[in-house]
Amino acid sequence: MDRVAQLSDETTDVRELKRAGSVKLGEPGLATQGIGTVLQVTPRAVRKWWRRYEREGVDGLVGRNRGSESSLSIEQRQEVEDWLGAQETLRVDEVRDELEARYGIVYQSKQSYSDLLDAGGLSYPQTEKSNRKRNEAQVVERRDEIKKNGSSAK
């Protein structure tokens, strides 16, 4: 049980903290329903964590999925983010082509490109920093109308 307490003290992963908490709370004989309520998880999850703890010890409570290693090095990612930040508009296929040309990397998921666009200050699917169609005069006129009428109804 000392190792469970140590895991609780050292972990920064909320999931691991809940797993360790379920084991600690289960020791005094608290019901799975009560533990689930306290930890905001299902009793089924609590029972699963208990079985894993009985089988594997504290190692069974530690998260297994740590993600994969990045295809880009830290320096390469910074270069890409700088390049993205200098762009006014950009499409995902343009980002894909640039990464392939520079580093020979093609991601399997569009989510990876979306994450890069987000890090570079652009958004997906609309990768523009500002709304091209925004008419400032209409915006001011609409704001004045809302202030005058006190509502947003047309």
ABEGO torsion letter per residue (X at the ends): XAAAAAAAAABABAAAAAAAAAAAAAAAGBBAAAAAAAAGBBAAAAAAAAAAAAAAEAAAABBABAEBBBABBAAAAAAAAAAAAABABBBAAAAAAAAAAAAGBBBABAAAAAAAAAAAGBBOABABABBAABBAAAAAAAAAAAAAAGBABX
